[in-house]
Amino acid sequence: MVKNNEDTLKITTQMRKWILEYTILSIIGKGESYASDILEKLKINELLVVEWTLYPLLTRLKDDGLISYYWVESSSGPPRKYYRLTEYGSETLIIMKHVWENLAKAVKNITL
């Protein structure tokens, strides 16, 4: 039983963290992505994330070896950082997709 709002917040934060990591890896896995493109795809799908949340997450995914980045010069401003999956990131995304599908199926079966 959830004891208080602090417990609810902790559970929500942990679930949201994993889902955001999975969705961000999925977005990048479909093609190299600029941070604003990632934010826009999340927003369109009502997974609202602000820049100050996205950048530390991207840094953590990079530090974990799941993504890498490269710079592209821009004629309309500063260079842009594009993210792509590493080989390890691609392998991890496959596992995460499998885990997500199994969890979603189990939850659907139980809750319907």
C-alpha positions as CSV (number, residue, x, y, z in Angstrom):
1,M,0.0,0.0,0.0
2,V,1.3,3.5,-0.9
3,K,1.8,5.3,2.4
4,N,1.9,8.9,1.3
5,N,2.6,11.4,-1.5
6,E,6.3,10.9,-1.2
7,D,5.9,7.2,-2.1
8,T,3.6,8.0,-5.0
9,L,6.2,10.5,-6.3
10,K,9.0,8.0,-6.0
11,I,7.0,5.3,-7.9
12,T,5.9,7.7,-10.6
13,T,9.5,9.0,-11.0
14,Q,11.0,5.5,-11.4
15,M,8.3,4.4,-13.9
16,R,8.6,7.7,-15.9
17,K,12.4,7.4,-16.0
18,W,12.4,4.0,-17.5
19,I,9.6,4.9,-20.0
20,L,11.4,8.1,-21.0
21,E,14.7,6.2,-21.6
22,Y,12.9,3.6,-23.7
23,T,11.0,6.1,-25.8
24,I,14.1,8.3,-26.3
25,L,16.1,5.3,-27.4
26,S,13.2,4.3,-29.7
27,I,13.1,7.8,-31.3
28,I,16.9,7.9,-31.8
29,G,16.8,4.3,-33.1
30,K,14.5,5.3,-35.9
31,G,17.1,7.8,-37.1
32,E,19.7,10.2,-35.8
33,S,18.0,13.0,-33.9
34,Y,18.5,16.5,-32.8
35,A,17.4,17.3,-29.2
36,S,14.5,19.6,-30.4
37,D,13.3,16.8,-32.7
38,I,13.2,14.4,-29.7
39,L,11.3,17.0,-27.6
40,E,8.8,17.5,-30.4
41,K,8.1,13.8,-30.9
42,L,7.6,13.4,-27.1
43,K,5.3,16.4,-27.0
44,I,3.2,15.2,-30.0
45,N,2.6,12.0,-28.1
46,E,1.8,13.8,-24.8
47,L,5.0,12.7,-23.0
48,L,5.9,16.2,-22.0
49,V,9.5,16.8,-21.2
50,V,11.3,20.1,-20.8
51,E,14.8,20.7,-22.1
52,W,16.3,20.8,-18.6
53,T,15.0,17.2,-18.1
54,L,16.0,15.9,-21.6
55,Y,19.7,17.0,-21.6
56,P,20.7,15.3,-18.4
57,L,18.9,12.1,-19.6
58,L,20.8,12.3,-22.9
59,T,24.0,12.8,-21.1
60,R,23.3,9.7,-18.9
61,L,22.4,7.6,-21.9
62,K,25.7,8.7,-23.5
63,D,27.7,8.0,-20.3
64,D,26.1,4.5,-20.2
65,G,27.3,3.9,-23.7
66,L,23.8,3.7,-25.3
67,I,24.1,6.7,-27.5
68,S,26.8,8.9,-29.1
69,Y,26.6,12.2,-30.8
70,Y,28.2,14.3,-33.5
71,W,28.1,17.9,-34.4
72,V,26.7,19.4,-37.6
73,E,27.3,22.9,-38.7
74,S,24.2,25.0,-39.1
75,S,23.9,28.0,-41.5
76,S,21.2,29.5,-39.3
77,G,23.0,29.4,-35.9
78,P,25.3,27.4,-33.8
79,P,26.3,23.8,-34.6
80,R,23.7,21.1,-33.7
81,K,24.4,18.0,-31.7
82,Y,22.8,14.9,-33.3
83,Y,22.4,11.7,-31.3
84,R,22.6,8.1,-32.6
85,L,22.4,4.7,-31.0
86,T,25.6,2.8,-30.4
87,E,25.8,-0.9,-31.1
88,Y,25.2,-1.4,-27.4
89,G,22.3,1.0,-27.5
90,S,20.7,-0.9,-30.4
91,E,21.0,-4.2,-28.5
92,T,19.6,-2.6,-25.3
93,L,16.7,-1.2,-27.2
94,I,15.8,-4.6,-28.5
95,I,15.8,-6.0,-25.0
96,M,13.8,-3.0,-23.7
97,K,11.2,-3.5,-26.5
98,H,10.8,-7.1,-25.6
99,V,10.5,-6.3,-21.8
100,W,7.9,-3.5,-22.6
101,E,5.8,-5.7,-24.8
102,N,5.7,-8.5,-22.2
103,L,4.9,-6.1,-19.4
104,A,2.2,-4.4,-21.4
105,K,0.6,-7.7,-22.3
106,A,0.7,-9.0,-18.8
107,V,-0.8,-5.7,-17.4
108,K,-3.5,-5.7,-20.1
109,N,-4.4,-9.3,-19.3
110,I,-4.7,-8.7,-15.6
111,T,-6.5,-5.3,-15.7
112,L,-9.1,-6.1,-18.4
